[in-house]
Amino acid sequence: MTDAPTADGIGIPAVSRDDEKMKKIVWASVLGTVVEWYDFLIYGTAAALVFNKLFFPTMDPVAGTLAAFAAYAVGFVARPLGGAIFGHFGDRLGRKAMLTLTMLIMGVGTFLIGCLPTYDQIGIWAPILLVALRLMQGIGIGGEWGGAVLMVIEHAPEKKRGFYGSLVQVGFPAGVALSTATFLGLSMLPQEQFLSWGWRLPFLFSVILIGVGLFVRLRLVETPAFAQVKETKTVARMPILEVIMGQPKTFLTAVGLKISEVAWVYVLTVFSIVYATNTLGLPKTLILYAILLGAVLEFATLPLFGWMSDKIGRRPMYIGGALISAACALVVFPLLDTRDPAIVVISIAVIMSLTHATMFGPQAAFLPELFGTRVRYSGASLGCQIAAAISGGFAPMIATGLLAWAGATWPIALYLICLAAISLVATLYATETRDLDISRA
């Protein structure tokens, strides 16, 4: 028997080239995803805190908040467009080039939001330009997710796709934490300075992050699965049509799998700011600390649930996540209504993992595994982004409208339960994909 390879001749096992390559791929994908999500999410925090005052000042507070959330939702409406565009070219030209383009689009859009004049300066053109740049952000993030997760799971070992894919998902809470911490620091400014120039800094700061992200991503190599499709000349001509017309059940299943967790995370990270500050009279710093803690907690829970999906399967994780989400819908608002700072912070942090991380962690492997390599970018991206448009972007606006209509939170709880039921049904229809050969065309 030959000895195991050693490093430096001192008996320490050498790290294999495959391990080193995998670390570089994961690191580049995660870092790029952190930057993209930071850019996309700072808009949501700004919409909850200042955009109603700066871009919709002629409306009453509730209408202004609804208008700000409507502009926020526009980014989600654009996400399927980004998923379709970048999915098409990602399945035809490759994953790497699309990741570079999505980052450039997102970075330019975010930076320009930080440069926008307000309503008091240019009138109606201010909200129009805001919406246009939000559309630009949505197109960028719509193509980002699919490329980032495919870059990782198409390189990952077969039995570890759930775990490695979940590491890419950590980019989301990292973006939440970074954007929330930035606004938390700026909240120390006097209100006049914050509204005048302070809110712009998180958007302008993104240009530095984009430069770092581009540098790292340009060093990536194409995935073996796509290289095989290209080598065998089996590249799909119209991957979107193949997904929608050829695999309608699988496509709808992908939409249903996403629809609950994406609504939950934006109710907790966007709507909760408005509800806690305007309805409950809690300080905005308290709710920002709660969101920050929830994001930090997901640094651990997302990889944990991704790893668990490699051990017990994707479907059991989703079934448990959907059932827990329905239960949490009944208790989340009574817990917030206590107005007890400790209960509020712990509730948001824990419920974020129970309702979001349980499904979002395994999702990076589960959704792409439903589709063959030829159409995987298109199928996973479009399914994910349509669900995000339907329930994620509109969730804060729907929750605000339901609260204004009923004067109570029970309709919001019912809304969240219905979404959990949809994800549960989709899971029951889905095929278990943990042991599938991902290299299939």
Salt bridges, closest charged atoms under 4 A:
GLU36 OE2 - ARG217 NH1 3.94
ASP91 OD1 - ARG95 NH1 3.08
GLU144 OE2 - ARG217 NH2 2.65
GLU154 OE2 - ARG95 NH2 2.85
GLU154 OE2 - ARG376 NH1 2.86
GLU242 OE1 - ARG374 NH1 2.76
GLU261 OE2 - LYS258 NZ 2.89
GLU261 OE1 - HIS356 NE2 3.36
GLU298 OE2 - HIS356 ND1 2.76
ASP310 OD1 - ARG314 NH1 2.93
GLU369 OE2 - ARG161 NE 2.76
GLU369 OE2 - ARG314 NH2 2.77
ASP435 OD1 - LYS159 NZ 3.22
ASP435 OD1 - ARG434 NE 3.76
